[in-house]
Amino acid sequence: MTSTDQPFLSVRDLQVRFSTEDGIVKAVDGLTFDLAKGKTLGIVGESGSGKSVTNLTILGLHDPHRTTIDGEILLDGKELLSASEKELERLRGRKMAMIFQDALAALSPYHTVGTQIGETYRKHTGASKKEARTRAIEMLRRVGIPQPDMRVDDYPHQFSGGMRQRAMIAMALVCDPELLIADEPTTALDVTVQAQIMDLLKDLQQEFGTAIIFITHDLGVIADIADDVLVMYGGRCVERGTKNEVLRTPQHPYTLGLLSSMPSLGGPVDAPLTPIPGSPPSLLNPPSGCRFHPRCAFAEQVPDAVCSTKRPMLNVAEGRGSACHLPTEQRKEFFADFAESGTD
């Protein structure tokens, strides 16, 4: 494989553990994936599945005194886990950036939006205050803020929710980073603004060739923006593949459960939704074997209680696979009803 064939971001066997008063939290347990430039990876799962922890670890935004990390993270060939805080500070904003879920909490209420965007630009480029202000206005215009030369002097509370999220995107993209991590950036927005933000990200990606990791619990959003999908449960990847593969022909019972709990445009209007029974596992004392087995409707179909005793490995062929003990033919049979109902 030549250097040009290497993925821009490569995560290998990532394990993240936190020390707490109650014990060790196994937040991420053996996660592996790649991401190329110009592509979007959707990471989906319930709260506590390890989505956000994974991406905060990539950025180096963790407490080194309470966190133990193993594995490997390569960004454009640079190993991040062994990088110093000074090196990570140079990379954050310039090479990689993040859009946080709650823009109002992420933006400082004491400084204008333009000042906060310009500060990031000045730090990484050495630009003057005047140059930074010009750049902030340009970025606000690019993300669709009306009258940017006036709104640049407004404070975050003077922006609507959708405009604050656009300002966050402007701040993240002000130095043209090559990797953008979006942590549920549309969760608190109405559907019209959600669609505008999604279109904006796709347009900016097309313009700059940015690699995007999009974290969400909403498979509808994933269907709109992602190229590939990684499904997480209990700190582990349980399924991955292209968007169409995962959403149309799920191979893991958890993915099937997520899709079955969503309304389908292609199915009957009165079709009942089927929620996943039970609750996500405690990562202080996660279940043995397959972490999904206490909630899985198919666990009893596997003989010798294997699901509760042996960890299923993620067998990936050409980027497609799932971590499930249920034989492939049985999965096709059990999931047939879902496939016939459609997920469009």
ZABA-366825 format. One record per atom (N, C-alpha, C): residue in one letter; x, y, z. Coordinates in steps of 0.05 Angstrom, whole numbers, plus 32768, in hexadecimal, padded with zeros to 4 digits. Example, Ala and Ser with C-alpha at 12.3 -4.5 7.8 and 13.67 -1.06 7.14 Angstrom:
2
A81087F8E809CA80F67FA6809CA81087FBE809CS81017FD3808ES81117FEB808FS81028001809D
***
This chain:
344
M80117FE88000M800080008000M801280198000T800D802B7FEET801D80437FEDT801380578001S8022806C8005S801B80818019S8001808F8012T7FFC80917FF7T7FE4809F7FEFT7FCB808D7FF4D7FCF80737FF8D7FB980617FFED7FB28061801CQ7FC3806C802CQ7FBE806C8049Q7FA6807D8050P7F9580748063P7F7F8084806CP7F89809D807BF7F7A80B38079F7F8280CB8087F7F8180C880A5L7F6D80BA80AFL7F6B80B480CCL7F69809680CFS7F7A808B80E0S7F7A806F80E5S7F7A806A8104V7F65805C810DV7F638055812AV7F668037812CR7F78802E813DR7F7D80118140R7F7B8008815DD7F687FF68163D7F657FE9817DD7F657FFD8194L7F5680128190L7F54802881A4L7F46801E81BDQ7F52802281D4Q7F46801C81EEQ7F4980348200V7F33803D820BV7F338054821DV7F25804C8237R7F338050824ER7F2880498268R7F2B8061827BF7F168066828BF7F16807C829EF7F17807182BAS7F26807E82CBS7F26807782E8S7F11808782F6T7EFF807A8304T7EEA80888314T7EEA807D8330E7EDB808A8342E7ED88080835DE7ECB8065835ED7EBB805F834BD7EAD8045834AD7EBC802F833CG7ED28036832EG7EE180228320G7EEB802D8305I7EF3801A82F3I7EFD802182D9I7EE6802082C4V7EE2803682B6V7ECE803782A1V7EDC80308286K7ED3801A827AK7EDE80118260K7ECE801F824AA7ED580388244A7EC580488232A7EC780408215V7EDF8039820CV7EE4802F81F1V7EF5801681F3D7EED800181E4D7EFA7FE781E8D7F007FDA81CDG7F187FE181C3G7F227FD481ABG7F157FDE8191L7F147FF8818DL7F0880048175L7F1C8008815FT7F1580008147T7F268003812FT7F16800E8118F7F208023810BF7F14802C80F2F7F27803E80E3D7F20804380C9D7F30805680B8D7F1D806A80ACL7F28808180A5L7F1980968098L7F2B80A48083A7F2180A6806BA7F2F80B38055A7F2680D08052K7F3780E18046K7F2F80FD8041K7F1780FE802EG7F0681118033G7EEE81158022G7ED881028028K7EDB80F1803DK7EC780DD8044K7EBB80E48060T7EA280DB8064T7E9580DF807ET7E8F80C4808BL7E9980C080A3L7E9380A880B3L7E7E80AF80C8G7E6880A280C8G7E5380A680DCG7E57809280F2I7E5A809C810BI7E5B808B8122I7E41808D8132V7E3380778135V7E1880778140V7E1780648158G7E06806B816BG7E02805A8182G7DF480698198E7DEA805B81ACE7DDC806881C3E7DF0807881D4S7DE5808881E6S7DF6809781F9S7E0680838209G7E208089820DG7E318077821DG7E3E8061820CS7E3B806281F2S7E46804D81E1S7E64805181DBG7E6E806981E1G7E8B806F81DCG7E90808181C4K7E7B808B81B8K7E7E809C81A0K7E8F80B581A5S7E8580C581B8S7E9380DE81BES7EAE80DA81CAV7EB180C681DCV7ECB80C081E8V7EE080BA81D3T7ED880AB81BFT7EEA80A481A9T7EF580BD819CN7EE380D08196N7EEC80E88187N7EFA80FC8198L7EF380FE81B2L7F02810F81C4L7F1F810481C7T7F2180EA81C6T7F3C80DE81C8T7F4D80E481AFI7F4080E38198I7F4F80EA817FI7F5A81078181L7F4A8119818DL7F5281358190L7F65813981A7G7F68812581B8G7F79812881D0G7F6C813881E6L7F51813981E6L7F42814881FAL7F3981368211H7F4C812B821FH7F4681198236H7F588120824DD7F5081178265D7F60811C827DD7F768106827FP7F8F810D827BP7FA480F9827BP7FA880EC8296H7F9F80F982ABH7FA280EE82C6H7F8E80D982CDR7F7780D982BFR7F6280C682C5R7F5C80B382AET7F6A80B68298T7F6480A78280T7F7C80958278T7F76807C8272T7F8A806A8267T7F828064824AI7F9480688238I7F8E8064821BI7FA38051820FD7F9A803D8201D7FAB802B81F2D7FA1802A81D5G7FB3802181C4G7FAD801F81A7G7FBD80338197E7FB2803A8180E7FC1804C816EE7FAD805E815FI7FB48077815DI7FA5808A814DI7FB88099813BL7FB580958121L7FC780A3810DL7FB680B780FEL7FBF80D080FDL7FB380E580EEL7FC780EE80D9D7FC180E780C0D7FD480EE80AAD7FF080E480B0G7FF280CC80BCG800B80C080C3G801780C880DDK800B80DC80EBK801580E58105K800780D6811CE801780CA812DE800C80BB8144E800380CF8159L7FE980CE8160L7FDE80E38172L7FE080DB8190L7FDF80C18197L7FDF80B981B3L7FFA80BF81C0S800F80BF81B0S802A80C581BCS803180E281B8A802080F281ACA8027810E81A7A8024811E81C1S8035813381C4S8034814481DBS801C815781D9E8015816381F0E7FFE817581F0E8003818D81DEK801D819681DCK802381AC81CBK801F81A481ADE8026818C81A6E80228183818BE800481818184L7FF581778198L7FD881748194L7FCB81908191E7FD481A381A0E7FC981BE819EE7FCD81CA8182R7FE581C38176R7FEA81CD815BR7FD881BF8146L7FD181A6814CL7FC081968139L7FA3819E813CR7F9A81A38155R7F7E81AA8159R7F7881C5814DG7F6481C7813DG7F5D81E0812FG7F6A81E28114R7F8381DA8112R7F9281DC80F9R7F8E81C380E8K7F9281AC80F4K7F90819280E5K7F76818480EBM7F6C81878103M7F53817A810BM7F43818C811DA7F29818B811BA7F18819D812AA7EFE818E8131M7EEF819A8144M7ED6818D814EM7EBF81A08150I7EA881988147I7E8F81A7814CI7E8081998162F7E7C81A88178F7E70819C8190F7E51819D818EQ7E45818C819EQ7E278189819DQ7E1981A281A6D7E2281AE81BCD7E1581C581C8D7E2581DE81C2A7E1E81ED81ADA7E2E820481A6A7E2D821A81BBL7E17821D81C9L7E14823281DEL7E27822C81F5A7E2B821381FBA7E3E820B8211A7E5B820D8207A7E5F820781EEA7E7B820781E3A7E86822381DDL7E74823581D7L7E7D825181D1L7E7D826181EBS7E91827281EES7E9382838206S7E7E82998205P7E6F829D821BP7E5B82B3821AP7E6882CF821EY7E8282D08224Y7E8F82E9822AY7E9C82F68212H7E9E82E881FCH7EAC82F281E5H7E9982F081CDT7E9D830381BAT7E8D830381A2T7E9382EA8191V7E8082E38180V7E8482CC816FV7E9D82D0815DG7E9F82E98152G7EB682EF8141G7ED182EC814FT7ED282F58168T7EEB82F38177T7EF382D6817BQ7EDF82C58181Q7EE582A98186Q7EEE829A816DI7EE282A18156I7EEB8295813DI7F0782A08136G7F0B82BA8139G7F2482C68132G7F3B82BD8144E7F3582B7815DE7F4A82AE8170E7F5682948166T7F458281815DT7F4F82688153T7F61826D813BY7F59827E8129Y7F6882848111Y7F8382918118R7F8382A4812AR7F9C82B18132R7FB0829E813FK7FA5828C8150K7FB78279815DK7FC78267814AH7FB9825F8135H7FC6824C8123H7FD48258810BT7FCE82728105T7FDA827F80EDT7FEB829780F4G7FE982A1810CG7FF882B98113G7FEC82D28107A7FD382D180FEA7FC782E880F1A7FC282FF8105S7FC0831780FBS7FBA832F810BS7F9C832E8112K7F9483408125K7F788342812DK7F6683498116K7F71835C8105K7F61836580EEK7F5D834E80DAE7F73833F80D5E7F71832880C3E7F5E831380CEA7F5F830F80E8A7F4E82FA80F5A7F31830280F3R7F2B831C80F6R7F10832580F4R7F05832280D8T7F16832880C4T7F0E832580A8T7F08830780A2R7F1A82F680ADR7F1682D980A9R7EFC82CF80B7A7EF682DA80CFA7EDE82D280DDA7EC582DA80CDI7EC582F280C2I7EAF82FA80B1I7EAC82E88099E7EC282E2808DE7EC282D08075E7EB682B4807CM7EBE82AA8094M7EB4828F809CM7E96829080A3L7E8D82A680B0L7E7182A880B6L7E6082AA809DR7E6B82B88089R7E5D82B9806FR7E5C829E8062R7E72828F8064R7E7482758058R7E6082618063V7E5A8263807DV7E488250808AV7E2B825B808AG7E268271807CG7E0B827A8078G7DFF828C808DI7E10829A809CI7E0682AE80AFI7E0082C880A0P7DE782D280A1P7DE182EB8093P7DEF830380A0Q7DF683178090Q7E03832F8099Q7E1B832980ABP7E2E831980A2P7E44831080B3P7E56832780BDD7E58833D80ADD7E68835380B6D7E5C836180CFM7E42835D80D4M7E36836880ECM7E3483538102R7E2D833A80FAR7E298325810ER7E43831C811BV7E598323810EV7E73831B8119V7E7883278135D7E6B833D813BD7E6E834A8155D7E5883428169D7E47832F8162D7E3283268175D7E3E83118187Y7E30830D819EY7E3782F881B1Y7E2682DF81ACP7E2F82C881B5P7E2182AF81AFP7E0382B081B6H7DFC82BD81CCH7DE082BD81D4H7DCE82CD81C1Q7DDB82DD81B0Q7DCC82EC819CQ7DC682DC8182F7DD182C48181F7DCD82B3816AF7DB8829E8170S7DA98296815CS7D968280815FS7DA682668162G7D9882508169G7DA68236816CG7DB4822D8152G7DA68230813BG7DB282298122G7DC9823A811AM7DC782548120M7DDD8267811AM7DF68261812CR7DF0825A8145R7E0782538157R7E16823B814CQ7E0682278143Q7E13820F8138Q7E238216811FR7E198228810ER7E28823180F7R7E41823F80FFA7E40824F8115A7E57825D811FA7E6C82498129M7E6382348136M7E75821F813FM7E8382118127I7E74820D8112I7E80820180FAI7E94821480EEA7E8E822E80EEA7EA1824280E4A7EBB824280F4M7EB8823F810FM7ECF823F8120M7EE08226811BA7ED2820F8117A7EE081F68113A7EEF81F680F8L7EE4820480E4L7EEF820380C9L7F01821B80C2V7F05822D80D5V7F13824680CFV7F2F824180C5C7F3C822B80CEC7F57822680C5C7F58820F80B0D7F41820980A5D7F3F81F48090D7F4A81D98099P7F4081CE80B0P7F4B81B480BAP7F44819E80A6E7F55818980A7E7F5181728094E7F3F815D80A1L7F3B815E80BBL7F29814B80C9L7F16815B80DAL7EFC815780D6L7EE7816480E5L7ED7815080F4I7ED58153810EI7EC48141811FI7EAC81508127A7E9481468120A7E7B81538127A7E6C8142813BD7E6A814C8154D7E5E813C8169D7E418144816DE7E2F8135815FE7E12813A8160E7E0C8158815DP7E1581658147P7E1281828145P7DF6818B813ET7DE481788138T7DC981808130T7DB481778144T7DBC816C815BT7DA98160816ET7D9381738177A7D9B818B817FA7D88819D818BA7D7A81B08177L7D7E81AB815DL7D7481BD8149L7D5B81B1813CD7D4981C38132D7D3181B88124D7D3A81AD8109V7D28819E80FDV7D2F818E80E5V7D3881A080CDT7D2C81B780CBT7D3481C980B5T7D5181D280B8V7D5881DB80D1V7D7381E480D6V7D8681CC80D4Q7D7E81B480DEQ7D8E819C80DBQ7D96819880BEA7D82819980ACA7D8881958090A7D9B81AA8085Q7D9881C3808EQ7DAB81D88085Q7DC781D2808EI7DCA81CA80A7I7DE581C480B2I7DF181AD80A3M7DE18198809DM7DEC8181808FM7DF581888072D7DE481998065D7DEC81A2804AD7E0681B2804BL7E0881C38060L7E2081D48063L7E3981C28066L7E3781AE8077L7E4F819C807BL7E56818E8061K7E4281858053K7E488176803AK7E5481898025D7E4B81A28024D7E5681B58011D7E7381BC8018L7E7881C08032L7E9381C7803BL7EA681AF8037Q7E9C8197803BQ7EAD817F8036Q7EB4817D8019Q7EA181828007Q7EA681817FEBQ7EBA81977FE2E7EB981AE7FEFE7ECB81C47FE9E7EE781BE7FF2F7EEA81B3800BF7F0581B08016F7F0F81948018G7EFF81808011G7F0881648013G7F0C815B8030T7EFD81668043T7F018160805FT7EF781448065A7F0681368077A7EFC811D8082A7EEB8124809AI7ED38117809CI7EC0811E80B1I7EB8810580C1I7EB9810780DBI7EAD80F380EDI7E93810080F8F7E7D80F480F3F7E6380FF80FCF7E5780EC8111I7E5680F6812AI7E4B80E68140I7E2E80EC8144T7E1E80D88146T7E0180DC814AT7DF480C38155H7DDC80C6815FH7DCB80AF8166H7DB480AD8152D7DB480BF813ED7D9E80C1812BD7DA580B48111L7D9A809D810BL7DA0808F80F2L7D96809E80DAG7D8180AF80DDG7D7880BF80C7G7D8D80D380BEV7D9B80DF80D1V7DB180F180CBV7DC880E280BDI7DCE80CA80C7I7DE380BA80BBI7DDC80B3809EA7DC380AD8099A7DBB80A7807DA7DBF80BE806AD7DBF80D68075D7DC180EE8064D7DDE80F6805FI7DF080F18072I7E0B80FD8070I7E2280E9806DA7E1F80D18078A7E3680BF807AA7E3C80B08060D7E5680A9805DD7E5E80968048D7E5F807A8054D7E6C8079806CD7E6E8060807AD7E6380638096V7E5B804D80A3V7E4F804E80BDV7E5D803A80D0L7E61804380E8L7E6D803380FDL7E5980338114V7E4F801C811CV7E3B801A8131V7E498011814BM7E4680218161M7E53801B817AM7E3E8013818FY7E47800081A0Y7E367FF881B7Y7E497FF081CDG7E457FFB81E4G7E557FF481FCG7E727FF781F8G7E7B800C81E9G7E97801281E5G7EA4800281CFR7E947FF281C1R7E9F7FE181ABR7E917FE78191C7E9F7FE2817BC7E927FE38161C7E857FC8815CV7E6A7FC98157V7E5C7FB08152V7E567FAB8135E7E577FC18125E7E527FBE8108E7E5D7FD580FAR7E677FD080E2R7E6F7FE680D0R7E6D7FDE80B3G7E6A7FF280A2G7E677FEE8086G7E6080088078T7E598007805FT7E50801F8052T7E348026805DK7E2C803F8057K7E1280488061K7DFC80368057N7DFB8030803DN7DE6801F8032N7DE78003803EE7DFF7FF88042E7E017FDD804DE7DF57FDB8069V7DFD7FEE807AV7DF57FED8096V7DD77FF38099L7DCD8007808AL7DB1800F808EL7D9E7FFD807FR7DA67FF0806AR7D947FDF805BR7D967FC28062T7DAE7FB98069T7DB27F9C8070T7DC27F9A8089P7DB77FA280A0P7DC67FA080BAP7DCE7F8480C0Q7DE67F8180CBQ7DF17F6780D2Q7DF27F6280F0H7DEC7F768100H7DEE7F72811DH7DD37F78812AP7DCA7F68813DP7DB07F6D814AP7DAC7F898156Y7DC27F95815FY7DC07FB0816AY7DB97FC48154T7DC67FC2813DT7DC07FD38127T7DA47FCF811EL7D9B7FB6811DL7D7F7FB08116L7D6C7FBD8129G7D737FBC8143G7D637FC98158G7D617FE78154L7D777FF4814EL7D7780118149L7D6580188132L7D678009811CL7D57800E8104L7D3980088109S7D347FF38118S7D187FEC811ES7D0A80008130S7D19800F813FS7D0D80238151S7D08803E8143M7D0E803F8129M7D0A8058811AM7CF280558107P7CE3806A8103P7CCD806980EFP7CD9806780D3S7CCC805880C2S7CD5805480A6S7CC280628092L7CCE80718080L7CBE807E806BL7CB3806A8058G7CC080538055G7CB7803F8042G7CA4802B804DG7C9F802B8067G7C8D80178073G7C7180228079P7C5F80128084P7C44801B808BP7C458031809FV7C328044809DV7C32805B80AFV7C2B805280CBD7C1D803C80CED7C15803380E9D7C27801D80F4A7C3E801880E6A7C50800380EFA7C5C800B810BP7C5B7FF9811EP7C657FFF8139P7C8380018139L7C8E8012814AL7CAB8014814EL7CB280008163T7CCA7FF48161T7CD27FDF8173T7CEB7FE98182P7CE87FF3819BP7D007FFC81A9P7D117FE581B2I7D2B7FEB81B6I7D3D7FD781C1I7D387FD381DEP7D327FBB81E8P7D2C7FB88205P7D457FBD8216G7D407FC3822FG7D567FC78242G7D657FE1823FS7D7C7FE3824CS7D8C7FFB824DS7DA87FF68244P7DB7800A823AP7DD380078233P7DE37FFC824BP7DF87FED8246P7E077FE1825CP7E187FF5826CS7E1D7FEF8285S7E307FFE8295S7E4C7FF8828BL7E5B800C8285L7E778007827DL7E8A80048294L7E7F800682ADL7E8F7FFE82C4L7E907FE082C7N7E797FD382C2N7E777FB682C3N7E677FAD82AAP7E747FAE8293P7E667FA6827BP7E607F88827AP7E4B7F80826CP7E457F63826AP7E5C7F54825DS7E5F7F3B8265S7E737F2A8259S7E6A7F22823DG7E7D7F17822DG7E767F0E8212G7E6E7F268201C7E587F2281F2C7E4E7F3881E2C7E3F7F4C81F4R7E477F6581F3R7E3B7F788206R7E1D7F7D8200F7E147F7681E9F7DF87F7A81E2F7DE67F6381EBH7DF27F4C81F3H7DE27F3481F6H7DCB7F36820AP7DCE7F468220P7DB77F488232P7D9E7F548226R7DA17F638210R7D8B7F718203R7D847F6581E8C7D927F5081E0C7D907F4581C5C7D7A7F3081C3A7D697F3381AFA7D537F2181ABA7D5D7F07819EF7D757F068194F7D7F7EEF8186F7D947EDF8196A7D9B7EE881AEA7DB07EDB81BDA7DAA7EBD81C2E7D917EB781C7E7D897E9B81CDE7D8C7E8981B4Q7D8F7E94819DQ7D917E858185Q7DAE7E7A8181V7DC07E848191V7DDC7E7B8190V7DE07E6681A6P7DE97E4E819FP7DEB7E3981B4P7E027E3D81C8D7E007E2F81DED7E157E2E81F3D7E1A7E498201A7E067E5B8200A7E087E75820DA7E217E848205V7E297E8181ECV7E427E8D81E2V7E407EAC81E4C7E297EB781DFC7E267ED481DFC7E2D7EE081FAS7E287ED2820FS7E2D7EDD822AS7E497ED68235T7E587EC68226T7E727EBE8230T7E8A7EC5821EK7E857EC88204K7E9B7ECD81F1K7E977EE781E2R7EAC7EF781E1R7EAA7F1081D2R7EAA7F0B81B4P7E967F1481A5P7E967F118188P7EAA7F24817BM7EB97F1B8168M7ECC7F2C815BM7EC07F398143L7EC97F51813DL7EBF7F5F8125L7ECE7F55810CN7EC17F4480FDN7ECD7F3980E5N7EC67F4B80CEV7EDA7F5980C4V7ED57F6D80AFV7EE27F638095A7ED17F628080A7EDA7F5C8065A7ED47F748053E7EE97F808049E7EE77F978037E7ED67FAD8045G7EDC7FB2805FG7ECF7FC8806DG7EB37FC18078R7EA97FA98073R7E8E7FA2807CR7E907F8B8091G7E817F8D80A7G7E817F7880BAG7E717F7F80D3S7E6E7F6A80E4S7E607F6E80FDS7E6B7F5B8112A7E687F62812BA7E717F528142A7E597F43814EC7E537F2C8143C7E3B7F1D814CC7E417EFF814AH7E397EF0815EH7E3C7ED3815EH7E287EC4814CL7E127ED28146L7DFD7EC58136L7E087EC0811AP7E067EA78110P7E107EA180F5P7E037EB380E0T7E127EB980CBT7E097ECB80B7T7DEF7EC380AAE7DEC7EA980A4E7DD37EA08097E7DBB7EA480A9Q7DBF7E9F80C3Q7DA97EA380D6Q7DA27EC080D8R7DB67ED280D8R7DB17EEE80D9R7DA07EF780C1K7DA77EED80A9K7D987EF48091K7D7B7EEC8094E7D777ED480A0E7D5C7EC980A3E7D4C7EDA80B7F7D597EDF80CFF7D4B7EEE80E4F7D457F0B80DCF7D587F1680CDF7D557F3380C6F7D457F3780ACA7D3B7F2180A0A7D2E7F238086A7D157F358087D7D067F33809DD7CEE7F44809FD7CF57F61809FF7D0B7F6880ACF7D137F8480ACF7D1B7F8D8090A7D2A7F7C8082A7D337F838067A7D1B7F878054E7D067F778057E7CEF7F798046E7CDF7F93804CS7CDF7F9B8065S7CCF7FB3806CS7CDC7FCD8061G7CF77FCC805DG7D057FE38052G7D0C7FF88067T7D2180088063T7D2A801C8076T7D2D80378069D7D22803B8051D7D2580558044D7D16806A8052
***
